[in-house]
Each structure stands twice: as structure tokens, then as C-alpha cells.
Amino acid sequence: MRCHLLWVSVLFISVVSSASVRAQSKVVDSDAAVRAALKKAVGFYRGKAASHGGYVYHYSEDLRRRWGEGEVSAETIVVQPPGTPTVGQAFLKAFEATDDPFYRDAAREAAKALVRGQLQSGGWTQVIHFGPAKTLGKYRKRPGGSWNASSLDDGQTQSALQLLAKVDFVLGFKDAEIHEAALFGLNALLDAQFPNGAFPQVWTGPVARQPVVPARYPDYDWKTEGRVKNYWDHYTLNDGLAGTVAETLITAHRVYKDDHYRAALARLGDFLVLSQMPEPQPGWCQQYGFTMVPIWARKFEPPAITGWESQDVMETLIKISQYMREPKYLEPIPRALAYFRKCLLPDGRVARYYELKTNKPLFMDAEYRLTYDASAAPSHYGWIQPSRFDRIARAYEDAKAGTEPPSRTKRPSQADVQKIIEQLDDQGRWVSTYQGETLVGQPRFPASFRYIASEVFCRNVTMLCDWLDRGDRAAGSKP
């Protein structure tokens, strides 16, 4: 009996050991599969999808057609995310996860494409043209063109500067062209900051000095008066500008250790505190005039409290407070959270606009006339947005308690990674089938159209890299 028990014990240990070996082998095999998929996908995108080193939003399955905001030729690349800078960041992510110079060189090519499209004013606009001179921007590195408006809309200049700075860091600041373009652009960004810490939507040169005053309600009929033609020259928070500019300044400070960027970040935080509207609506607006009164932007963007940009502002204040280790930037958040909790729509979402003083959710109809009827609003604009207030409240409490934000994202599951690998075809493509979903740039694809998307590429590459990156890199090894 004792011999039988001994034999069972030996068998059990053998089975467990074999299972352990198989489990370890599975992990090794999984990592090898991830690395192979990563190389195939990046090899295809770098080798086949790139044009002049840059990228667009969408490609036809055979790569003969391409789209940004509308269909473009191979002579045009897109700067606005998820275009060239976003793809370049995915390449950098792959380099950080693997230390394979193949990915570093791919990121450098994307950065070089951006250098060739940098405007004389220091930033970028939505696209870069490599075609006839009469259609070109006023680029620093190439002749021709007259468009010189550097844009902070939708993260255009911000994403380009972040990629250039990170590539500069990875290259040890040894690529003179990339290094010079990054610093030139960052200095132009600093020159575009107003004394109160705000930024315009676009600039063509250093901005003029303006008085520093707090936000206030208009004392005129804002529905018919006070429109500003060049609204883009004034203080703006539209489409996440606060968060993307803050992230750019943080990246610049981490990479170059220059306190000018840290000071600019502090001034941006000061403006976000200053631009909070007084009671009874302690939120933020999309656009302010130089007297800090909310103003019109586009014809469907009225002076109003904005549920979308206000969330970005609160998240940015938390980020600035944590980076600066300065609690004063948290002070506006409790009032804003209490106010917006009373503004939620019945489905838990938030309106893009709330009318000044009345606090009624505000929309526009198809003729761009103000209305309180959400069903009359055209579909091209996000009149109703998701609410992130619970998440913001938790982040606020963590920041108030001095808890550091997480240094890395959660590692994806093996099932998710396996699915990504299985969806990669033999050529290294992730091909999507159009089913009526909303796409960046809003291309008019027919039903069942098969296309390749930079957004999908970047998301999948990032997840594969998050699988490989187990957080064992030294702290501060990357910006």
C-alpha cells in the first residue's frame, strides 16, 4: 500500500511538473507569437502603407485609395490623430517593448515626415502636402505655399511635438534635424501662450499681451451680439485642447529638463482655474474672448457651459496638480462635480452645451438655429456626450490624498492578444469591414467595404506591446 501511495505521489508530481513546463512553454510561445505578429504588422504598415514616411486615417484593402478628412492622394499625409504622429507613437511603443531598432527606425521615418511639414510658425496643420507648390503650407524645409496657421485643434501640433520629442530622446538627441524641429516647435508653442496661461486655437506668430481677468457672464444678448470673426485667435478649450497641450508640456519637460515648459504648464493650470465660470454654473466654456466672456466659435458652437470640455479641464487640472505637486489646481473640481451631477441627462450622459444662466441643455436644429430639442440636432456633431464624472471624482480623491497615478496600463488578457494575432492576415494587415460605424474623418464607405484603419493598427500594436512590457523597465527610462 505504501509503495502504491509512493507511486501515486511520484505520478502526481510528474503531472504537475509537466503542466508547469507546458504553462511556461505556452507563455514563451505566446511571447514569440506576439513578437512575430508585431514585426509582420509594422513591416506591412511601414513598408506598404507609408507615403513620404507618413500615414493617413484609412486605406482601401489594396492600398490604392486613402482617406483623411476626405479622400487624398499618396502625396498627402495626415498629422491630426490618428494619423502620422499616432502611428509613430505606436512604433515607439514597439521599440520600448522589444528594443528592436527596426521599430525605432520606423518612428524616426514618421518624425522626419513631420519635420518636412513643419510650418514656419512652428507648428502643424491637419495635413502635409508633398504635391504642387500652390497647395502647400508655408513649410520651413520646403519652398512654396502660403498657409502658415499652426493649429492646436484636435491635437494636431501637440501630437507632432510629442512624437518629435520622444524620438529625439530615443535617438539620444543625435539627429540634428529632428532635435532642431522639436525645439523650434516647442519654443513657438511657448510664444503662443497668453499671459493668463491660455492658448489660441491657431497661431501664425507670437501672441499679443492681453489683460488677466477671471471668467464672467456676458452683459449683452449673446445670441445676437458679440460674435468674433477670428474666434480662433482667442482663448480656447475646444476638443480637449487643455489635456493635449498639458501632455505636450509635460513630455517636453521630461525630455529636455527645461523649466520653461514646467512654468508654461503652471500658467496653463492658472488659466484653467481662472476660466471656471462663477456660480450658478461653475463649469467651463469652449471659447472665451479677451475679456473672459464666453464667445461663439463655429456657427453651431454657441457661448455656453460645455459638458465635454469641462471634463477634459478637470482631468487636466488633476494631471497638472500631480505633476507640479501643487494642490491649488484641485480647488475648482468639487464645485464643478457637484454642479455637473445636477446636469446629467436622464440616460446618465451630459449635454455638450448648457445655456448660460438658465442651464437648459442647448442644441441646434438642421438650420443651425438654437433649440432645446435634442431630436432636432443634426448628426454631424456630438451634442450629447458620455459622462466621466465618477472616474474624475475618484482621480480627484487620489490626487488630494497624494496617491501617484498608475505608471502603466493594465496588461491585456491572453485571449485579447490571441484574437488580435488571429485577425492579422498573411500580409500583415488588420482589415475591417464597414458596418455603418462612425469613423474618424467620416468617410462615406459603402456597406461591407473592406478597409485598413490607422486607429485599429495603433490600438492593436499598443495591446501587443502592453502584453510584452511587464513593467520591468527602469523608472524614468522613457518620457
C-alpha positions, 0 to 999 in steps of 0.5 A: 500500500505504501509503495502504491501511495509512493507511486501515486505521489511520484505520478502526481508530481510528474503531472504537475511538473509537466503542466508547469513546463507546458504553462511556461512553454505556452507563455514563451510561445505566446511571447514569440507569437506576439513578437512575430505578429508585431514585426509582420504588422509594422513591416506591412504598415511601414513598408506598404502603407507609408507615403513620404514616411507618413500615414493617413486615417484609412486605406482601401484593402489594396492600398490604392485609395486613402482617406483623411478628412476626405479622400487624398492622394499618396502625396498627402499625409495626415498629422491630426490623430490618428494619423502620422504622429499616432502611428509613430507613437505606436512604433515607439511603443514597439521599440520600448517593448522589444528594443528592436531598432527596426521599430525605432527606425520606423518612428524616426521615418514618421518624425522626419515626415513631420519635420518636412511639414513643419510650418514656419510658425512652428507648428502643424496643420491637419495635413502635409502636402508633398504635391504642387507648390500652390497647395502647400503650407508655408513649410520651413524645409520646403519652398512654396505655399502660403498657409502658415496657421499652426493649429492646436485643434484636435491635437494636431501640433501637440501630437507632432511635438510629442512624437518629435520629442520622444524620438529625439530622446530615443535617438539620444538627441543625435539627429540634428534635424529632428532635435532642431524641429522639436525645439523650434516647435516647442519654443513657438508653442511657448510664444503662443501662450497668453499671459493668463496661461491660455492658448489660441486655437491657431497661431501664425506668430507670437501672441499679443499681451492681453489683460488677466481677468477671471471668467464672467457672464456676458452683459449683452444678448449673446445670441445676437451680439458679440460674435468674433470673426477670428474666434480662433485667435482667442482663448480656447478649450475646444476638443480637449485642447487643455489635456493635449497641450498639458501632455505636450508640456509635460513630455517636453519637460521630461525630455529636455529638463527645461523649466520653461515648459514646467512654468508654461504648464503652471500658467496653463493650470492658472488659466484653467482655474481662472476660466471656471465660470462663477456660480450658478454654473461653475463649469467651463466654456469652449471659447472665451474672448479677451475679456473672459466672456464666453464667445461663439466659435463655429456657427453651431458652437454657441457661448455656453457651459460645455459638458465635454470640455469641462471634463477634459479641464478637470482631468487636466487640472488633476494631471497638472496638480500631480505633476507640479505637486501643487494642490491649488489646481484641485480647488475648482473640481468639487464645485464643478462635480457637484454642479455637473451631477445636477446636469446629467441627462436622464440616460446618465450622459451630459449635454455638450452645451448648457445655456448660460444662466438658465442651464437648459441643455442647448442644441441646434436644429438642421438650420443651425438655429438654437433649440432645446430639442435634442431630436432636432440636432443634426448628426454631424456633431456630438451634442450629447456626450458620455459622462466621466464624472465618477472616474474624475471624482475618484482621480480627484480623491487620489490626487488630494490624498497624494496617491501617484497615478498608475505608471502603466496600463493594465496588461491585456488578457491572453485571449485579447492578444490571441484574437488580435494575432488571429485577425492579422492576415498573411500580409500583415494587415488588420482589415475591417469591414464597414458596418455603418460605424462612425469613423474618424474623418467620416468617410462615406464607405459603402456597406461591407467595404473592406478597409485598413484603419490607422486607429485599429493598427495603433490600438492593436500594436499598443495591446501587443506591446502592453502584453510584452512590457511587464513593467520591468523597465527602469523608472524614468527610462522613457518620457 
